[in-house]
Each structure stands twice: as structure tokens, then as C-alpha cells.
């Protein structure tokens, strides 16, 4: 990697870091405030009731409920702490896929979710704020959860008592990292999507940028909704729940779409097959939820298993690909004694970011299911490794965009070098026959006026036979310099054979052509007089194509070539008479 590339990437990383610091500072200043009043996070001495079987639990976060299924009821009760001196006191807690009832001294004061449950709708997770009175201090509070889905939950959340604004800030402060990452990813979506629109307007259909923006959007929405940020800032529980599940189900589609459209070496049939499977599944989940056949949450465990299997496949393919690329990592090709690196660094950046994301996502899937189904902690613990993995992956995508453009420029330069080799005569630096054919075909497809000059360098065979081919090469090379000097503004200057040359002028003015050829003769004569080695003599002929001329470019060239041979015959005749 050259120094300029390192400087560019370092500058991009600095900008990203500064942007991240600005977002974090803004959120921290806005929500990291000192609480105005005392608050209580009661973990101990809760009485847990499951189907009328009661037991006291020492720690609410280790309630050891087991998986709670549809219709099963869980109740927890405790004594309300001292609320005296707290303005606008409340009790707050979180529920997941369950209806909720709250009682104070066995009197109902709050309920949630029954209207949705009776309509066969999904009861979204929610953060509840139930107003209390200072006089409620010391009274018994009972919170009852009734599961509305299969595998609804396996633990209950912590319960907070305090001022409503303080409790809200506590929730935000506990989630400041995912809040920051989610906002960061959403703004990245806007930036990348604008870049995609710009490329479309610039007639560069790079759909990998579109999928990059989609990845940033779905991961940002998922992190914000999974960590309850959307609930806290929007208060729309149904919207937040739908965003969480749809973002989760669409994330693999966005990531696989990027892998397919970007040049990272994994555009394989199995990846395309998995992409279409995930796309069909995501759409199917949404349709089944819309017709109320099944709720989005019911597909979660099956989806986790599918994604875990897909992650193993992707990681295996990546490792195979990296093993292949390792052999070519420092591979170069030589072009005119210049080493050109053909390694694609953008794919390395994305591969690393994607592997980090897959690793963190797999870890979260395993951890979530272990905690929910096999531990006494349950599923209320918020796992944040995916947050870090998503942030790493999206930053890798953003850097990839700039690497991609650098690699595109390098590829274009390499193409230009190869094209120059393919269409340039190595000895003279003039264009070769292949390029002259292309240019003549272009002229043939456009009605334009031009002049073709066919030139033949005399005495080349004599010089080769007498002095050797090295002298003949110098004779040709020096003659090419004269052609470049005299016909500097020509459309084409090419060597099309050993001693055959062609020049195309972009006008049909015969007088200007004759004057240019007189200059050509004068320069040849001057070079012959000053050279101790060569006496330059040429035969040439020209033909003009005007707007009223229907002849093809090839026919114009044949006329010029015929005129050249007329001059060549005159030179032969003069040489014989001189002998």
C-alpha cells in the first residue's frame, strides 16, 4: 500500500472518529444528567408467584423462571420504597410479549396489552411508567405478566422507583452505547444513500453502495429497537417491535446483496441462493403477520438457527477465499519496467469487517438462546457485542467505498497502460496498425472531412542489408520523430508496417495539406544534411474526404496509397537514370 493511499485512509478514519465523538458528546451532554431525586432499583426480596406457587427470590435478575409460554402467568410483588420528597414518582419496568397488570395493595391501577391480545395482534414489548403517590410508600405492589406468545420470555426486568424524568434518563444512560451506534448508523445510511444517488446520476450503477446504505439502515434500526431506544424516544411500542423484527429479518438480505454486488470474491451461486432464500423468507414473515396467521416474533428461534448455519457457510467460504488470495497478495505485473500491484485492498477491508460482524452476531445468537433456554438469568440481559460488530462492519463499508474508488482508478490506469501497449508501436512510439484500424472505423461511421496521407520510407531494406537491423531500427525511430514533429496536430500518426506509415489530418483543405508536405520534405532534407548516418527519402500520397464524398475510409486510404506508389515509381525511375 503506497503512502498516498495510507494518507487518504487515515484522513477518512480521522473524519469518522471526529464524527463519532461529536455524536457521543451530544448524546452524553443531553442525557447524562445528575438525577434530581433518589431512585430505587429493587432487586432483592421479591415474592415470585408462578401458578399460585410462591417463593422469595434474592435477585430479580436471576429469577430462574424457565421459558414462559402462551397463557402462563407470572407475578412478582414487593414493598414500595420511601417516595417522600420525590416529585412525580412512578414505578417503571419492561415487559416482553405479555399482557401486564399492576396492583397496589391488591387494587388494580394499570393494565396493558389486552386489547391487542383479544384482536389476535402481537403484544409488543414496552417500557411502562405507572404514576405513584408519595403516600404509596410502604404499600405492596404486584406486577403480573401473562405471556401472549410461545417462548415469550424467561425472566422479568428490573423494577425502578423514582421521579419519572430520572427513571427515563436512567434507561437512556444504560443504553448510551447502542443509542450512539444506532444514530451513527442511521446517519451513515443517509450519507451512503446520497452517494448512491450521485453515482446513479453520474451513470455509475454501483449497487454495492445501495446495499451498503441498506445494511447501515437495517442494522441501525435493529440496534435502536432491540435496545428499546425507539420505545424510549418514540413511545410507539408496535412500531418499535415491527422495526426490530423486520430489520433483523432483512439484515442478511442486505449483507448478502452487498457481497453479490461488490468485488470481494464471494459472488458464488450458493451466496445468491441464500440471498433469495432470505429475501423470500423475510417477505413471507411479513405477509403472514399482515394476515394475522402468525406474528413476526414466532419465527425468531428458527431464524436464529438458519442465520447461524449461513454464518458458518460464509465464514468457510471466506477462509477458503483468503487462503487463495494469500498466494497472490503481493503479486505484481511488469509494464514497461514499472511494477503494477493488482491486489484489491477494498475487499480486504470489507472481509475483515464482515468477519467481525458475523462473529459478533453468531456470539449474540448463541448467548441469547443460551440465556433464554438454558440459564437462570433469562433473556432480559441486553447483549451489545452485535452493536460493536455492526459499527465495525459499517465503518468498513464506508472505507470500502473510498478504497473501491482508489482501486477503480488504479484499474483504470492499468487498463490505460495495457491499452497503450496493445495499440502502440514499441519501436517508434507511434500508433500501430490495430489502433489505426479502430480510428479509421470511427471516421467511417461519422460524416466528416479529413485527409489521409500514406507514407513509405525508402531504402530501409538497403540499410538493413548493408549496416544491419539495429541501424535500420534507428533509421525508423528517427524518421518517426520527424513525423511526430511535422504532423503534431494530426488525428492519427501510425506505423502500419515495416516501412509503412499513415497520417490522418482532420481537415480537407488541399492547400494546407500540400504546405504541410512541403514542410515535411524540408525537414527530411535538413535531417539528411545534418545526419552523418542516414539520408532520409520517402514516398507519399494523399487523398481527401469531403462532406460530399461517399467513399469509405478504406477507399480513401487506397487512393492515398495509390498516389504514394506513383511517387515511389518516380523515385525508382530517377534512381535508375542516376545510375
N, C-alpha and C positions, 0 to 999 in steps of 0.2 A: 504494500500500500504506500503510495507516494506521499510526500509532505503536504502537498496541496489538498489531497483528499482528507488527510488527518485533520488539517485546519478546518475544512468545511464541516466535517462531522463534529469536531469539538465545538465549533460555533453553534451548530444545531443543538447539541446536548446542553450547552450553556443556556440557550434560549428556553429550552424545555424546562430545565431546572428552575430558572427565574420565574417562569410562568407558574410552575407548581408551587413555588414559595409564595407567590402573590395570592394564589387561591387559598393556600393553607393559612396564611396570615389573615386573610379576610374572614374565613370561617372561624378561626380561633378568636379573633377580636370580637366577632359578633356573638358567639355562643359560649366562650369560655369565661363566664362571669361568676363572681362570687355569689353564693346563694344568700338571699336576703333573710331567710329563716332557717331554723333547724329542719332537717328532714330525716326520715327513718326508712331504712332498708331492712325490713324484718325478714330474717332467715330462720330464726330459731323458734322453738315452742309452738309450731303449728300442729293443729289436730287434723289429720288426714282421714277422710271417710270415703271408702270405696264399697259401694253396695251395702251400706249400713255397717260395715266393719271399720272401726276407728282405731287409729294408732297415732301416737305423737312422734313427729319427725324432728330431728335435731337441726337439719339443714334443708331448707326448701329446695335448694339446687340439687340435692341428692335424694329426691323423694321416692325413687325406685318404684315407679308406677307400673312399669311394663307398658306394652303398646295398648292404647285405648282405642277401641273400635266403635262403630256406629251405635248410638243409643246408650253407651256406657256413661255413667255419671260419676264425677269426682268432686268432692267438696273439701275445702280447706277452711279452717277457722282459727281466729286468734283474737287477742285483745287489742283494741285500737290504742296506740300510744298517746302520750300527752300532746294535745294540739293547741293548748293555751298559748296565746301570743302569736299564732300563725294566722295571717290574713288569708282568706280564700283557701282553706285547707281542702285536700282531696286525697283519695286513695287511688292509686294507678297501678295497672298490671296489664299484661298482654295475654291474649287468647289466640289459639290456632285451631281453625276448622271446628269450632264448637260454639254452641249457644251458652250464654252466660246469665246467671242470676246473682245478685248481690243482696245480702240481708244484713241488717244491723239489729241486734237483739231479736233475731228471727222475724223481723219485719222487712218485706221486700222494698228495696229502694232503687233497683236498677235491673234492667234486662236487655239482652242483646241477641240478635240473630234469629229469633223465632219466625219473624215474617218471611225471611229468605228461606229458612228451612221448610216451612209449610208450602212454599211455592216450588220446592224441589230445586232451589238455586244453591250455589256454593256459599257457605257462610265464611266470608273472608276473615283472615286474621286481623286483629285490631288491637290498638292500644287504648285502654279505657281510662277515663278520668271521671271519677264519681265524686261529686261535691260532698263535703262533710261539714259538720258544725263543730265548733270548739267544745260544745257540750257533749259531743260523741266520744270524747276521751274516756277510756276505760270500758267502753261498751264492747260487746262481742261482734265481730264482723265475720260473715260467712260468704265465701265465694264458691259458686257451684258451676262446674263446666260439664256440659253434655255434648259428647262427641257427635259430629254430624257426618263423618266420613270414615271409611275403613282405614285403619292405621293413622288415625287423626293426629295423635300426639303421644308422647311418652314421658312428659314432665310438665310441670307448671312453672310459670315465670315468677321472678322475684316480684314482691309487692312493695310499693313505695307509699309513704305517707308524708305529706308536706304541702307547702304552698304550690299551687298549680303551675305557676311560671317556673319555680325552682325545679319541680319534677320534670317539666318539659326540657329544661336546659340539661338536666342530668342525662336524660335519654340521648340528647344530641351529643353531649360530651363523650358518652360511652361509645358513640358511633362516628366520631370525628374523622377517623381514617377512611372508612368506606364512604362517608359523606364527601370528603375531599376527592377521593379517587373517582367516585361516580360523577361529580360535577366536572372533573378534569376530562373524563372520557366523553361526556356529552358535548363539551366544547370542542374536543378533538373531532368528534363526528361532524360538527359544523364546518371546521376547517378543511377536513378531508373531502367532504361532500362539495364544498365550493371549489376545491382543486379539481375534483372530478368534472364538474360542470365547465370549468375553464378549459380542461383538456378536450372535452366534447366540442366546445366552441372552436378550439384550436385544431379540430379534426384529428385528434389523437384519442382513439377509443381504448383507453386503458381501464378495463373493467376491474382490474385488481384494486384500483383506488376506490371504486364504488364499494367493493366488498370490504375493503379496509374501513371505510366510513361506517358500513353496516355493522361490522364487528364492534367498533367503538360504541355505537349506539346501543346494541343489544346488551353488551357487557355492562355499560354504564347504567342502563335501566335495570338490569338484573341486580347489580350491586346495590343500587339505591332502594329497590323494592325488597330484596331479601333481607337487608339490614334495617328495614322499617323506616327508611328516610322518607320515602314517598308518603307513607301514612302520616309521619310527623309534620311534613311541610304542606301536605295536600288535604289531609283528613278524609280522603275518599278511599275507603278500605277496598271496595270492589275493584276500582281502577288499579290500585296498587297490586292487588292479588293477580289480576289478569296480566298486568305488565310483568310480574315476576315469572309466571309460568310460560307466557309466550316468548319472553326474552330468553328464557332458559332453553326452550324447545327450538328456537330459531338460531341460537348461538352456533351450534355445529354446522348449520346450513351456511351461515355467513363465513365461517372459518374454512370450510371445505370449498366454498365458492372462490375464496381468495387463493387457496392452494391450486385450484384448477386454472385460474386465470393469470397467476403470477408465475414467473420463471424460476421456481425453486427446485425443479427436478422431480416433483411428485405428481405430475399430471398423468396419472395412470388410470386404466379402466376401473380398477377396484375403488379408487377415490371417487370417480364420477358416479359409480353405482351407489356408494354410501351417501353421496350428496343427494341423489334423487330419492333414496330411501328416507333420509332425514327430512327432506322437503315434503314428501308425501305424508309422512307421519305428523309433522307439525301442522299441516293443513287439516289432516284428519282429526287431530286432537281438538282443534278449534271448532270444526264443524260439529263434532259430537257434543261439545259443550254448548254450542249455539242451539242445537235441537234438544238440549237438556237430557240427552241419553246418558251422558257421563260427564263428570266435572273434570276440569283440567288437572286438578290435584291427584286424580286417581291413576294417572299414568306415570307418576314420578318415579316409583321404585323400578318399574320396567325400563323407563328411560335411562335411569342411572346405570342399569346393567348393560344396556345397549351402548351407551357412551363409553363405559369402561372397556368393553370389547373393542370398540372403534379406536380408542386411545392406544390400546396395545398394538393394533394393526398399524396405526400411523407411526408410533414410535419405532416399530420394527422396520417399516419402510424407510424412515429417516436414518436409522442406523446403517442400513444397507447402502443408502444413497451416500451418506457421509464416508463410508468405507471406500466407495468407488471414487468419490471426489478427492480423497486424501492422496491418491496416486497422481492427481493432476493439479494439486493445489498451487504448485509453483511452476506449472508448465508455461513455457513461452514459445513464441514463434519468432523467427528472424525475418525481418522485412528490410531489405537494403541496409543490412548491418545494424538495424535497430531492433531491440528486443521488445515485443509487444505481449503484455500479460493478458491471458484470456480467462483468468479466474473471475467469477461473478460474486462480488462481495455482498451484494444485496441479499442474495439467497442465504448466505451465512447468517446475517443479522436476523432475518425472519425465522430461520430454522432454530436458532438459539431461543428467540422469544417464544416461538410456538412450543418448543420442548418444555420451557419453563411453565408455560400456561397449562399444557397437558398434564405435566407433573403435579402442579398445584390443584388442578381440577380433579384429577384422579385421587389425590390425597383427601380432598374435601368430600368427595363422594364416599370413599371408604370410611372416613371419620364420621360423617353424618349418619350413615346406616349402622355403623357400629354403636354409636352413642344412642341411637334411637331404638335399636332392636336388641342390643347385647350388653348394655351397661346400666348402672343405676343412676347415671347422670341425666340421661334423656336427651331430647332434641332441642332444648331451649338455648344451648350454648351456641353462640354465633361464631362460626369458623371464618377466619379472614385470610387464609393463605391464598384463596382464589382471588381476593382483592389485589394482592401483590402480584400474582401471576398475570392477571388481566392488565394491570398497569404496565408491567414489563413488556407484555406482548404488544400492546397498542403503541408504546413508545418505539418498539422495534419496527412496527408497521410504518410509523411516521418517518423514522430514519431510513427505512427501506425505500420510501418514495424518493428521497434525495439520492441515496445510493443508486436507485434504479435509473434516475436521470443521468448520473455520472457514468454508469455503465452503458447507458444508451449512447452518450456522447463518445465514450471510448470505442464502442462497437461501430459507431458511425465513422470515426476516424480510421478504425481498422478496415472497414469496408472501403473507404476512400483510398487507403493505401493499396489494398488488393486490386481495386478497380484501376488505380494508376498503373500498377504492374501489368494488368491484363490489357490495357489499352495504350501503353506507351512503348515505343521502340527503345530498347535498352541502350543501344549504341549512340543514338542521336538525341534522345530526349523528345523527339517529335512523336506525334500520334502514330499508331500503327494502322495496318490495313483494316483490322476489325473495327477500330473506332471510326475510321473514315467511312466504312460501310454504314455504320449507325448514323453518322451525321448526314450522309447523302440521302439516307432513307427519310430522315427528318425533313430535309429540304424538299424531298419528293412529295411529302404529304402536305406541304404548305405552298400556296401560290406566292412565290417571292421572286425577286430578281437577284441574280448572283452571277459570278464569273468563275469558271473552273480553269485552272492552269495545270497542265500536265508537264512535268519536268523530268528529263532524263540526264543523268550525269555521265558525260562521255569519258572514255579512256580508263574506266575502273578496271576492266579486265587486264589491260596492258600493265597497269600499276601493280595489280595482284601478281601477275605472272613474272614481272621484272623485279619488283622490290619486296614482294611478299604480302601476305594478307594483313599484317599489322600496319604496314604503310597504307594499304587500301582502306583499313578502318579509320586511320587518321584522315585520309582524304574525304571519306564520307562524313565524319564527325565535323570537320572544319567547314565542309560545304553546308551542313545542317545549320551551323551558327550563322552563316550568311543568309540562309532562308529565314531564320528567326528574326534577323536584323532588318531585312528588307521588307518582309511581309508581316511586320509586327502586329498589325491590326486585322489580320485575316481571320475568317471564321474557322478555317482548318488549315493546318500545316502538318503533313503526314508523309512518312516514308512507307510506301506500299510494296516495295520490292528491294532487291539488292541495290540497284542504281535508279530506282523509280520513285518519284516524289509527286505529291499533289498539293495544290494550294487552292483554297476557295475564298474568294472575296465577296463581301456582302453588298455588292452593287453591280450594275450592268452598264456602267459608263466605260465605253471602249477607250476613250481618250485617256482617262485616268489609268486604265489597265496598261496601255502602251507606255505611258510615262513611268509607271512602276517597273515595268520590264526593262526599260532603258536604264533606270537606276540599278536594277539587278545586274545588267550587263556591265555597268560601270564599276560596281563593287567587285564583281568577279575579276575584272581586268586589273583593278587595283590590288586585290589579294594575290593574283598571279604574279604581278610585278614585284611585290614585296616578299613573296614567299621564295625561299631557297629550295623548296622541295616539290611543290605542285604547280601545275599550270591548269587552272580551272576552265573547263569548257562544258557547256550544257546545250541541250536541245530542248525547246519548249514550244508549246502551242496552247492557245486558249480558245474557249467557246463561251458565249454569253447566253444566259437565260433571262428573257424579259417577261413582263406580265402577259404579253400577247403570244408567248411561246408555249406550245402544248407538249414539247418534248420532255421526257423524263430526265431525271438527274443522271441516270446511267447513259442515256443517249447524248446528253450534253458533254459528259466526260469522254465518250467515244469520239465526238467531234474534236475536242481539245487534244486527245491522244493522236488522232489522225493528223492534226496540224503539227503536233510535235514531231511525228515521224517524217513529215515533209521537210522540216528544218534539219532533222537528223540526216536525211538523204543528201541534203545540200552540203552538210558538213563532210560527209563521206566523199562526195564528188570533189569538193575543194581539196580534201586531203590527198586524194589520188592525183589530182592535177598538180599539186605541190610536189609530189614525189617525182 
